[in-house]
Amino acid sequence: MSNKARSVLKGLAVVLVLLAVAMQLGWVIVPSISVYKFWFVVIAFGLLLISSK
């Protein structure tokens, strides 16, 4: 996996976690995906594991 792909995956993981935190704090309200906050964090952790060397 190239360094560019790794950095894209890490960036995506950060965005997912920030979205989950913003939904938890009530800053962002997206009713259709708010029930999947936990899974966003799990997917982000998986992306970080995949992108690590």
Beta strands, then each sheet from edge to edge (+ up, - down):
end
